[in-house]
Amino acid sequence: MKNYKLKIMIFILIIIILLITAVIFICSPDSEHVCTKDYQGLSSISIFLLGSIFFSTLPLLFLKETIYNIWKSFAVVAFSLLLLLVFITPQSSGGLFGHTSLFIREEIALYGSILFLILSYIIIAVQAWKTRKK
């Protein structure tokens, strides 16, 4: 097994452990399997973000190392910006006379995760197509 595939497998294992931790400890489901405690949206935010990384990393197991390196350089920058955007966004949109914002933290995490996943798949597909063309 190649070194980068081992890194990807370890990374996927860490993501799975973090997802399970987010669901069990942060969300703490009750007897009806519904999140009763969601520490200021942290469980849904972490599930969105970790899920997007998980699903964008899976195809890299079957592709070449050059595609992995290109995706990794994109992912580091894009995910850092996404985290920054999530944490500077307000937790709620405010009250009747409070400051209202267009999006709340959970919505930014959801839409940003979807955008990250779509861009990751586009980058992976384009790079895979380019390497096959050579």
Order of alpha helices (4+ residues) and beta strands (2+ residues): alpha-alpha-alpha-alpha
